[in-house]
């Protein structure tokens, strides 16, 4: 096998195990400071869809396991765990059709870039909560985005996709063509059997008065906060997004109860927030807002909790339980976390509706919990990963599944499904049809360096 043939056919860049910058290039694939132990033999930085096709054909002909990488934001580093990694970072097209309320985007276009571009036209999309995450992995996993209670999960706003299959063909899948691929690409995550090179998405009118109110309480008052949240969310309209963030402070763990309203007017936003907070526990440690917010403001807030270059371990769970036992478990764990930068989130979905049976995205719940271990030193990997996984094991008793985009897929013995049993069976059938030699994702369960 010679890589010279591959290099001669690619407009972009090919980095092989024989190149001096190979190790650095492999580490750069993953956003997490905690890098996978296994490194790709070859990285193809694709310049366009034709490069992706050439790389796929070469991998198939030479028996190389294959993975695609857009931003490398998945915390377990699954994008780099293959013989060949196709880096889609150059496929960042962004074209907006204002009249049709549609956009065509490359997989490397980020949440923050899309949100900013749409905002200038008074349009919106259920972009993700982390601004630097590209749309490729976000949409492939389903997409839990801002205002998803009202707008739905992001993958259900996808109109069509351009996909390179295991035989190198480039096809366009939609509800009218290649319906099986279109079903799978919306939510299959790492189980998908192809590489998306472009998305066409449906847009909607932007909310004109996004407004946020935050109340902060000591974690010792978790029962009061939970009781208020259950009642307030129960009567709230779907344009309210409520999240309880638990983080450490000099006075012990604190709960920030955050309500963001995606309203059409300032009057509507304030009326909703007034009603939402009418039974809030008295004497909070702090109150912030109501304050006007836009997506860039929200990204500034969320980005501060997830600094680039830090080491991360993350896990999550869907649940149908009441918020109190879940929030209490996370509050207790955050108070004992080895790193003061670690935190947890619990989102309670207002009037959560069942998932439509139109895609592979098939596991959700009324409550979503995610825990983020954040630390700096490699020597602290084992302590922090043990802390995270102990909490995950405790939460499993209250959980129904997990979201693949923030799941600890390397956790030994993990039992929470990211897909329903029926969706998993259907995906296996489709993989046998479209990728019979299992070209994609051959190596997904590889331990991270010094992980527990």
C-alpha positions in Angstrom: 0.0 0.0 0.0 1.4 3.4 -1.0 0.0 6.7 0.1 1.5 8.5 -2.9 -1.5 7.3 -5.0 -3.9 8.8 -2.5 -1.9 12.1 -2.3 -2.0 12.4 -6.1 -5.8 12.2 -6.1 -6.6 14.6 -3.3 -6.9 18.4 -3.7 -6.6 18.8 0.1 -3.8 17.5 2.4 -2.8 14.0 3.2 -0.8 13.4 6.4 0.5 9.9 7.0 2.2 8.0 9.8 5.5 8.7 7.9 5.2 12.4 8.1 7.0 14.4 10.8 3.8 16.3 11.8 1.7 13.2 12.1 1.4 13.0 15.9 0.6 16.7 16.2 -2.0 16.4 13.5 -3.6 13.4 15.3 -3.8 15.3 18.5 -5.3 18.3 16.7 -8.2 16.2 15.5 -9.7 16.2 19.1 -10.9 19.3 20.9 -10.6 17.6 24.3 -7.2 18.0 26.0 -7.5 14.3 26.9 -6.5 12.6 23.6 -7.3 9.1 22.5 -4.4 6.6 22.8 -4.8 5.3 19.3 -3.7 7.4 16.4 -4.9 7.3 12.8 -2.5 6.0 10.2 -3.5 8.6 7.7 -5.5 11.9 7.9 -7.1 13.3 4.8 -8.0 17.0 5.1 -10.6 17.1 2.4 -11.0 20.2 0.2 -14.4 19.2 -1.2 -16.8 16.3 -1.6 -14.7 14.8 -4.4 -11.8 14.4 -1.9 -14.1 12.6 0.5 -15.1 10.2 -2.3 -11.5 9.5 -3.3 -10.5 8.9 0.3 -13.4 6.5 0.9 -12.6 4.5 -2.2 -8.9 4.3 -1.2 -9.8 3.2 2.3 -12.1 0.5 1.0 -9.5 -0.8 -1.5 -6.8 -1.0 1.1 -8.8 -2.4 4.0 -8.6 0.8 6.2 -11.2 1.5 8.9 -12.6 4.9 8.3 -14.0 7.8 10.4 -15.1 11.3 9.7 -14.1 14.4 11.8 -15.8 17.8 11.6 -14.7 19.6 14.9 -13.6 16.7 17.0 -15.8 17.9 19.9 -17.1 14.5 21.0 -15.6 14.0 24.4 -14.6 10.4 23.9 -12.6 11.2 20.7 -14.5 8.8 18.4 -13.6 10.9 15.4 -10.0 9.9 15.6 -10.4 6.2 16.3 -9.9 4.7 12.9 -7.0 3.8 10.5 -8.0 6.7 8.2 -9.7 9.9 9.4 -11.3 12.2 6.9 -11.1 15.7 8.3 -14.1 17.8 7.0 -12.9 21.0 8.5 -12.6 22.6 5.0 -16.3 21.9 4.1 -17.7 25.0 5.8 -20.1 26.3 3.2 -22.9 28.5 4.4 -25.6 29.8 2.0 -28.9 31.3 3.1 -32.0 31.5 1.0 -34.0 34.1 2.9 -37.1 33.9 0.7 -37.4 30.1 1.0 -36.2 30.1 4.6 -33.7 27.5 3.9 -29.9 27.2 4.2 -27.2 25.0 2.7 -24.4 24.3 5.1 -21.2 22.3 5.1 -20.6 20.0 8.1 -17.8 22.2 9.4 -20.0 25.3 9.7 -20.3 26.1 13.5 -23.3 26.8 15.6 -22.1 30.3 16.4 -21.4 31.1 12.7 -24.8 29.9 11.6 -26.6 31.7 14.4 -24.8 34.9 13.6 -25.6 34.7 9.9 -29.2 33.9 10.4 -29.7 36.7 13.0 -28.8 39.3 10.4 -31.8 38.1 8.4 -34.3 37.7 11.3 -34.1 33.9 11.0 -33.2 31.1 13.4 -32.5 27.4 13.7 -32.3 25.2 16.8 -28.5 25.5 17.0 -26.6 23.7 19.7 -25.7 25.1 23.1 -21.9 25.2 22.4 -21.0 27.8 19.8 -17.8 26.2 18.6 -19.4 22.8 17.7 -19.7 22.2 14.0 -23.1 21.2 12.5 -21.9 17.9 11.1 -21.6 15.9 14.3 -24.3 17.9 16.0 -27.0 17.1 13.4 -25.8 13.5 12.9 -26.4 12.8 16.6 -29.9 14.4 16.7 -29.2 18.0 17.9 -30.4 19.1 21.3 -30.5 22.8 20.6 -31.7 26.1 22.0 -35.5 26.3 22.2 -35.8 22.6 21.2 -39.0 22.4 23.3 -40.7 24.6 20.7 -38.7 24.1 17.6 -38.0 20.4 18.0 -34.6 18.6 17.8 -32.4 20.0 15.1 -32.2 16.9 12.9 -35.9 17.1 12.3 -35.3 20.5 10.5 -33.0 18.9 8.0 -34.5 18.8 4.5 -31.8 16.8 2.7 -28.2 15.7 3.0 -25.4 14.9 0.5 -23.8 11.7 1.6 -20.7 9.7 0.5 -21.4 6.0 0.9 -19.0 3.2 1.5 -18.7 2.5 -2.3 -17.7 6.1 -2.9 -21.0 7.2 -4.4 -22.3 10.7 -3.6 -26.1 10.7 -3.1 -28.6 13.2 -2.0 -31.1 11.8 0.6 -34.4 13.3 1.5 -38.0 12.3 2.3 -38.4 11.7 -1.5 -35.1 10.0 -2.4 -33.0 7.4 -0.5 -35.4 7.6 2.4 -33.6 4.9 4.3 -30.4 6.9 4.4 -32.4 10.1 5.3 -34.0 8.2 8.2 -30.6 7.0 9.5 -28.6 10.2 9.0 -30.9 12.0 11.5 -29.8 10.7 14.8 -27.6 7.6 14.1 -24.5 9.4 15.3 -21.4 7.2 15.1 -23.6 4.3 13.9 -24.1 6.1 10.6 -22.7 4.3 7.5 -21.6 7.3 5.4 -20.1 10.8 5.5 -22.3 13.9 5.1 -20.7 16.6 3.0 -23.6 19.1 3.0 -27.0 19.7 4.7 -30.0 21.6 3.5 -32.0 22.9 6.5 -35.3 24.5 7.2 -35.2 27.9 9.0 -37.8 29.8 11.0 -38.6 33.3 12.1 -36.2 34.4 14.9 -37.6 35.3 18.3 -37.4 39.1 18.7 -37.1 39.2 22.5 -34.9 36.4 23.9 -34.8 37.1 27.6 -33.0 35.3 30.5 -33.5 35.3 34.2 -31.2 33.5 36.7 -31.8 32.8 40.4 -29.0 31.2 42.4 -29.5 29.1 45.5 -27.3 26.9 47.8 -27.4 23.3 46.8 -28.8 22.6 50.3 -32.1 24.0 49.0 -32.4 21.5 46.2 -35.8 20.3 47.3 -37.3 23.8 47.2 -35.7 24.6 43.8 -36.9 21.2 42.4 -40.5 21.7 43.7 -40.7 25.2 42.2 -39.2 24.1 38.9 -41.6 21.2 38.4 -44.6 23.5 39.0 -43.3 26.4 36.9 -42.2 24.2 34.0 -45.6 22.4 34.0 -47.5 25.6 33.3 -44.9 27.3 31.1 -45.3 27.6 27.3 -42.9 25.6 25.1 -40.8 28.7 24.4 -39.3 28.6 27.9 -36.1 26.7 28.3 -35.3 25.8 32.0 -31.9 24.5 33.1 -30.5 24.1 36.6 -26.7 24.4 36.6 -24.8 23.1 39.6 -21.2 24.3 40.1 -18.8 24.8 43.0 -18.2 28.1 44.8 -16.2 29.1 47.9 -19.5 28.7 49.9 -20.1 25.2 48.6 -22.1 23.9 45.5 -24.6 26.3 44.1 -27.7 25.8 41.8 -28.2 28.5 39.2 -31.9 28.2 38.0 -31.8 29.6 34.5 -35.0 30.4 32.5 -34.6 31.6 28.9 -37.7 32.8 27.0 -37.7 32.8 23.2 -40.4 35.4 22.9 -41.8 37.5 20.1 -41.9 40.7 22.2 -40.4 42.2 25.4 -43.9 42.3 27.0 -44.5 38.6 26.3 -41.1 37.7 27.7 -41.6 39.6 30.9 -45.1 38.3 31.4 -43.9 34.7 31.0 -41.0 35.2 33.4 -43.1 36.9 36.0 -45.5 33.9 36.0 -42.6 31.4 35.9 -41.0 32.9 39.0 -44.1 33.6 41.1 -43.5 30.6 43.4 -39.7 30.7 43.3 -38.0 30.1 46.7 -37.3 33.3 48.6 -34.0 34.8 49.5 -31.8 33.6 46.6 -28.1 34.2 46.8 -28.3 36.2 43.6 -30.7 37.2 40.9 -29.6 38.2 37.4 -32.1 39.7 34.9 -34.5 39.7 33.3 -31.8 40.5 30.7 -32.1 40.6 26.9 -30.0 37.8 25.3 -29.1 36.8 21.8 -27.4 33.6 20.7 -24.0 35.2 20.8 -24.6 36.3 24.4 -25.7 32.7 25.3 -22.6 31.3 23.7 -20.4 33.6 25.7 -22.0 32.3 28.8 -21.8 28.6 27.9 -18.3 28.9 26.5 -16.9 30.2 29.7 -17.7 26.9 31.4 -15.9 24.9 28.7 -12.4 26.4 28.0 -10.5 25.1 25.0 -7.5 22.9 25.9 -8.9 21.6 29.2 -9.2 17.9 29.8 -12.8 16.6 29.8 -14.9 13.7 30.7 -18.6 14.0 30.1 -21.7 11.8 30.4 -25.4 12.3 30.3 -28.8 10.7 30.7 -32.4 11.1 29.7 -35.0 10.5 32.5 -38.7 10.4 33.1 -38.1 10.9 36.9 -38.9 14.0 38.9 -36.2 16.5 38.8 -35.4 16.4 42.6 -33.6 13.0 42.9 -31.6 13.7 39.7 -30.6 17.2 40.7 -29.8 16.1 44.3 -27.5 13.4 43.0 -25.6 15.8 40.8 -25.4 18.5 43.5 -24.0 16.0 46.0 -21.4 14.8 43.4 -20.4 18.3 42.3 -19.7 19.1 45.9 -17.3 16.2 46.0 -15.7 16.6 42.6 -11.9 16.4 42.4 -11.8 19.5 40.2 -13.5 22.8 41.1 -14.2 23.4 37.4 -16.5 20.4 37.1 -20.3 21.1 36.9 -23.6 19.5 36.1 -26.7 20.5 34.1 -30.3 19.4 34.4 -32.8 20.6 31.9 -36.5 20.1 32.5 -38.5 20.2 29.2 -41.7 22.2 29.3 -44.6 20.2 27.9 -42.2 17.6 26.4 -43.8 15.8 23.5 -43.1 12.3 22.3 -40.5 11.9 19.6 -41.9 11.6 16.1 -41.1 8.2 14.6 -39.4 9.7 11.5 -35.7 9.2 12.2 -33.1 7.2 13.9 -33.1 9.7 16.8 -35.3 7.6 19.1 -34.4 8.2 22.7 -35.4 11.3 24.7 -37.2 12.2 27.9 -38.8 15.0 29.9 -35.5 15.6 31.7 -32.0 15.8 30.4 -29.0 15.6 32.8 -25.3 16.1 31.8 -22.2 16.1 34.0 -18.9 17.7 32.9 -15.6 16.8 34.5 -13.2 19.6 33.7 -9.6 19.6 34.8 -6.1 20.5 33.7 -3.5 17.9 34.6 -3.0 14.5 33.0 -2.2 13.0 36.4 -5.7 13.8 37.5 -7.4 11.8 34.7 -8.1 8.7 36.8 -9.6 10.6 39.8 -11.8 12.7 37.6 -13.0 9.9 35.3 -13.7 7.7 38.4 -15.8 10.5 39.9 -17.7 11.0 36.6 -18.4 7.3 36.1 -19.5 6.7 39.7 -22.1 9.4 39.3 -23.2 8.0 36.0 -23.7 4.6 37.5 -25.8 6.1 40.3 -27.9 8.0 37.8 -28.6 5.0 35.7 -31.3 3.8 38.1 -33.2 7.0 37.3 -32.5 7.0 33.6 -34.0 5.7 30.3 -31.2 6.4 27.9 -28.5 8.8 26.8 -27.8 11.4 24.1 -24.9 10.2 21.9 -23.4 13.6 21.5 -22.5 13.9 25.2 -22.4 10.2 26.3 -19.3 8.6 27.8 -19.2 5.9 25.1 -16.0 4.4 26.6 -17.5 3.8 30.1 -17.1 0.1 30.9 -20.4 -1.7 31.3 -22.5 1.3 30.3 -26.1 0.2 29.9 -27.9 3.3 28.8 -29.0 3.1 25.1 -28.5 6.0 22.8 -31.0 4.5 20.3 -34.2 2.5 20.8 -33.9 -1.2 20.3 -36.0 -0.9 17.1 -33.8 1.8 15.7 -30.7 -0.1 16.5 -32.0 -3.2 14.6 -33.0 -1.1 11.6 -29.6 0.6 11.5 -27.9 -2.8 11.6 -30.0 -3.8 8.6 -29.2 -0.7 6.7 -25.5 -1.0 7.5 -25.5 -4.5 6.1 -27.0 -3.0 2.9 -24.9 0.1 2.5 -21.6 -0.8 4.3 -21.4 -4.6 4.3 -17.7 -4.5 5.0 -18.1 -2.2 8.0 -15.8 0.4 6.5 -17.0 3.1 8.9 -16.2 3.3 12.6 -14.3 0.0 12.9 -12.5 1.1 16.0 -14.9 2.9 18.4 -14.1 1.4 21.8 -10.6 2.5 22.4 -9.5 3.6 25.9 -8.2 7.1 26.4 -4.8 7.8 27.8 -4.8 7.2 31.5 -8.6 7.0 31.6 -10.2 5.1 34.4 
